[in-house]
Amino acid sequence: MIQEYQLRLLPEIAANEQRLKEYLSKEKGLSLKNITAIRILKRSIDARQRTIFINLKVRAYINEMPADDEYERTVYSNVEGKPQVIVVGAGPGGLFAALKLIESGLRPIVVERGKNVRERKKDLALISREHAVNPESNYSFGEGGAGAYSDGKLYTRSKKRGNVDKILNVFCQHGASTAILADAHPHIGTDKLPRVIENMRNTIINCGGEVHFETRMDALIIENEEVKGIETNIGKTFLGPVILATGHSARDVYRWLATNNVTLEAKGIAVGVRLEHPAELIDQIQYHNKNGRGKYLPAAEYSFVTQVEGRGVYSFCMCPGGFIVPAASGPEQVVVNGMSPSNRGSRWSNSGMVIEVQPEDLDNGQWTMDNGQSATQSNCQLSTVNCQLLKVLHFQEELERQAWLQGGMKQTAPAQRMMDFTRKKLSYDLPDSSYSPGLISSPLHFWMPEFISKRLSQGFQQFGRMSHGFLTNEAVMIGVETRTSSPVRIVRDKDTLQHVTVRGLFPCGEGAGYAGGIVSAGVDGERCAEAVANYLNH
């Protein structure tokens, strides 16, 4: 017999299977000796009150054992000799598109400008050690995309976009812990995700697909307003319809599309800083306990959102027990991002603290920094119309260049204590930080654009009133966080998912402006693969 229960438990009971069985025996009238197994289906933490509870949905097996598989497997057949589809980019959008193409009986040819996920790790180490950014192999470019080494969180609000459970099950099939199927905010971890990505790549190759690393798409081949394939930096041409899943940092792709009149539109983003607190302090605040999280609770998360002068101010990509990493993808950039290992065991917790920026906020074509300096679109070599399309991208680039200048023209990041920022004071010293290239004290309140710094300061003050102890000089702001999403949308038809004017081109995932994280990009990748199958069958 199998019974399912919704339970509300103290953490020490929820963390121990034997105590969980004893609780079911006592509260639900089950015979303890007849409970052969328990499987946790859903798990979340309720930390709204001083007493913390764990909400569980459990399945109890009475005098029988559960099936071996805790997840639903997908069957992938051999597609050698089948029609081929080009997938540009091996991030989550591209990988899930490739796997779905195999399900649909099509042969994926994946081209990735960066290195494989293991080789890529060596280049990431050089960023911190030597301040050297390889423009083709970094935290944004390479197998696994921006999520591979910048966290592996799988939480998404995008359930309406497709089958989220399918994405999580495919991850489990390729080696992820089945805990991601139960947790309210599932997380694989930066230390474990690379192996999962390798297994996904092996499935693609073993089924007859191809994966080409250090192969950058330099141009689409377009004839009579239809994509026929791509040209690459290695001189090789690949023919077939194209799923374009290049990620949110492939600025050369956006410039090529704009130059070649492939329809784009400017899109809003969010920019700001990484905010880092001691993990112990966040645990104390969130769990309402001066002793922190104790033995049975994980590193605490938080989420803040407010409105300041008509724009959202909010926390983004919160990494409990994590690290801040250098996420530049080219020269003269300082960009920061956050990540967490699977155990979330570092002594820091961080999140992006960002301000919503809409294209109309930049309509005057220049952005005056708070110190009176002017940042113009001098790096735009395109027509006036295309410069307007890429104006949010140029704004990103200028903020990153300013951070690079403030950081001493290397990967040292400009930083300021949180309360000093709200008081417009220079921080004369900085706390210890997880950011390994190093920090330099900088007046972010002075050189960041006023419409960002003013809203960020007011947002911090509101968050401090919401959560006592959050606004503190123990926290440090590290600049700049700019890669929250794509600064353009590659416009596609909402029904066919093809580009609005170029047939056979399927803009996909976060880089195309249609996703916002690993899971939503995976969902969009599957949708694009289905759309290609329909396109080829017509």
Secondary structure, 3 states (H helix, E strand, C coil): CEEEEEEEECHHHHCCHHHHHHHHHHHHCCCHHHEEEEEEEEEEEECCCCCCEEEEEEEEEECCCCCCCCCCCCCCCCCCCCCEEEEECCCHHHHHHHHHHHHCCCEEEEECCCCCHHHHHHHHHHHHHHCCCECCECCCCCCCHHHCCCCCECCCCCHHHCCHHHHHHHHHHCCCCHHHHCECCCECCCCCHHHHHHHHHHHHHHCCCEEECCCCEEEEEEECCEEEEEEECCCCEEECCEEECCCCCCHHHHHHHHHCCCCEEECCEEEEEEEEEEHHHHHHHHCCCCCCCCCCCCCCCCCCEEEECCEEEEEEEEECCCEEEECCCCCCCCCEEEECCCCCCCCEEEEEEEEEECHHHHCCCEEEECCCCEEECCCCCCCHHHHHHCHHHHHHHHHHHHHHHHCCCCCCEEEEEHHHHHCCCCCCCCCCCCCCCCEEECCHHHHCEHHHHHHHHHHHHHHHHHCCCCCCCCCEEEEEECCCCCCEEECECCCCCCECCCECEEECCCCCCCCCCHHHHHHHHHHHHHHHHHHHHC
